Amino acid sequence: MSTQVYIEVLGALLGVLYILLGIKAKPLMWPVGLLSSAIYLYVFFVVKLYAESSLQLYYIGVSIWGWYLWARNQNKNGTDQVEVLKITIKTAWFSFVAFLVLFGFLTFVLQHLTDSPLPKIDAFITALSLVATWMLAKRYIEQWWIWIIVDALSAALYINRGLYPTAILFLIYTIMAVFGYVSWKKMMLPKL
């Protein structure tokens, strides 16, 4: 195996740990996600998935912000977990409009300023991921539904680009996102 594959596998393993911690709503997920994102910044750039590579910069920034937000909000419910919230209609519309603007902008950039082989799907996944990560940092349960879509589409994209360990990771992410939603839903139930 090449060094690149070992680096990709390390990023994937850190990614699985990140999701496991996220399912449990543990703030430690953020520094683990930061490390995984730093690795994938390199991996995606090498295979010319520029929007995905740039997305890792965003993930690194949001990891720092999310870590701060979650650390500030943990222990409010008597555990080391954060409180899970339901998105408002106003915030859902804002998120949808933000997605459309991001998708349009990224599609334009990738089609006209890069040699991206799949600009529309790369832009779609990236725009959805930007919105979902923001929702995750804000602790909205609905972010899990977006991740199910993103992860399934990402797996197909990574197979297309020959990133097989990453494709497996994103198939695992798709399944784990379902478990994440169920876990967070249980956290929202009132304790009797």
C-alpha positions in Angstrom: 0.0 0.0 0.0 1.1 3.5 -0.7 1.7 6.2 1.9 -1.4 8.0 0.6 -3.6 5.0 1.4 -2.2 4.7 5.0 -2.9 8.4 5.4 -6.5 8.0 4.1 -7.1 5.0 6.4 -5.9 7.0 9.4 -8.3 9.8 8.4 -11.1 7.2 8.0 -10.4 5.7 11.5 -10.5 9.1 13.1 -13.7 9.8 11.2 -15.4 6.7 12.7 -14.3 7.7 16.2 -15.6 11.3 15.5 -19.1 9.9 14.5 -19.2 7.5 17.5 -18.5 10.4 19.8 -21.1 12.5 17.9 -23.8 9.9 18.3 -23.2 10.1 22.1 -23.1 14.0 21.9 -19.7 14.1 23.5 -17.7 17.3 23.0 -14.5 15.3 22.5 -15.8 14.6 19.0 -14.6 18.0 17.9 -10.9 17.7 18.3 -11.0 14.2 16.8 -12.9 15.6 13.9 -10.4 18.4 13.5 -7.6 15.8 13.1 -9.6 13.8 10.6 -10.4 16.9 8.6 -6.7 18.0 8.5 -5.9 14.6 7.0 -8.7 14.7 4.5 -7.7 18.2 3.4 -4.7 16.6 1.9 -6.3 13.4 0.6 -9.1 15.3 -1.3 -6.7 17.9 -2.8 -4.5 15.1 -4.2 -7.5 13.6 -6.1 -8.7 17.0 -7.3 -11.9 17.1 -5.2 -11.3 20.8 -4.5 -14.6 21.6 -2.9 -14.3 18.6 -0.7 -10.7 19.7 0.1 -11.8 23.2 0.9 -14.7 21.9 3.0 -12.1 20.4 5.3 -10.8 23.9 6.1 -14.4 24.8 7.1 -14.6 21.6 9.2 -11.4 22.6 11.0 -12.8 26.0 11.8 -16.2 24.6 12.8 -14.5 22.0 14.9 -12.9 24.7 17.0 -16.2 26.7 17.2 -18.3 23.6 17.9 -15.9 22.4 20.6 -16.2 25.8 22.3 -20.0 25.8 22.0 -20.4 22.2 23.2 -18.0 22.6 26.0 -19.9 25.7 27.1 -23.2 23.8 27.0 -22.3 20.4 28.5 -23.2 19.6 32.0 -26.4 21.7 31.8 -28.4 18.4 31.9 -26.3 16.8 34.6 -24.2 14.6 32.2 -21.2 15.1 30.0 -23.5 15.3 26.9 -24.9 18.5 25.4 -28.5 19.4 25.1 -30.1 18.4 21.8 -32.4 20.9 20.1 -35.1 20.9 17.4 -34.7 23.4 14.5 -37.2 26.2 14.1 -39.1 26.8 10.9 -37.3 30.1 10.4 -33.9 28.5 10.9 -34.8 25.6 8.6 -35.7 28.1 5.8 -32.5 30.1 6.4 -30.5 26.8 6.1 -32.3 25.9 2.9 -31.6 29.3 1.3 -28.0 29.1 2.5 -27.7 25.7 0.8 -29.0 27.0 -2.5 -26.7 30.0 -2.5 -23.7 27.9 -1.6 -24.6 25.2 -4.2 -24.9 27.9 -6.9 -21.6 29.6 -5.9 -19.6 26.4 -5.6 -21.0 25.0 -8.9 -19.9 28.2 -10.7 -16.4 28.1 -9.1 -15.8 24.4 -9.8 -17.1 24.6 -13.4 -15.2 27.7 -14.4 -12.1 27.9 -12.2 -11.0 24.3 -11.6 -10.4 21.1 -13.4 -12.9 19.3 -11.1 -14.2 16.2 -12.9 -17.6 16.2 -11.1 -18.3 19.9 -10.3 -22.1 19.7 -9.6 -22.1 16.6 -7.3 -19.0 18.0 -5.5 -20.7 21.3 -5.1 -24.0 19.7 -3.9 -22.3 17.5 -1.3 -20.1 20.4 -0.1 -23.0 22.9 0.2 -25.2 20.3 2.1 -22.2 19.5 4.3 -21.6 23.1 5.2 -25.2 23.5 6.3 -25.2 20.2 8.2 -22.0 21.0 10.1 -23.4 24.4 11.1 -26.5 22.6 12.3 -24.4 20.0 14.2 -22.5 22.8 16.0 -25.9 24.3 17.0 -27.0 20.9 18.2 -30.0 20.5 15.9 -31.3 16.9 15.6 -32.3 17.4 12.0 -28.7 17.6 10.9 -28.6 13.8 11.0 -31.1 13.6 8.1 -28.9 15.8 6.0 -25.9 13.6 6.9 -27.7 10.5 5.7 -28.0 12.1 2.3 -24.5 13.6 2.2 -22.8 10.4 3.4 -24.6 8.1 0.9 -23.8 10.5 -2.0 -20.3 10.9 -0.8 -19.7 7.2 -0.8 -20.7 7.0 -4.4 -18.4 10.0 -5.3 -15.4 8.5 -3.5 -15.9 5.1 -5.3 -15.9 7.1 -8.6 -12.6 8.8 -7.6 -10.9 5.5 -6.4 -11.0 6.5 -2.7 -12.1 3.1 -1.5 -11.3 3.3 2.3 -13.1 6.7 2.3 -16.0 5.2 0.4 -16.3 2.5 3.1 -16.1 5.1 5.8 -18.9 7.1 4.3 -21.1 4.0 3.9 -20.4 3.4 7.6 -21.3 7.1 8.2 -24.6 6.6 6.4 -25.6 3.8 8.8 -24.2 5.6 11.8 -26.2 8.8 10.9 -29.4 6.7 11.3 -28.2 5.6 14.7 -27.2 9.1 15.6 -30.7 10.4 14.9 -32.2 7.6 17.0 -29.7 8.3 19.9 -30.3 12.1 19.8 -34.1 11.5 19.7 -33.8 9.5 22.9 -31.8 12.3 24.5 -34.6 14.7 23.7 -37.3 12.6 25.5 -38.2 13.9 28.9 -36.7 11.9 31.8 -39.4 10.4 34.1 
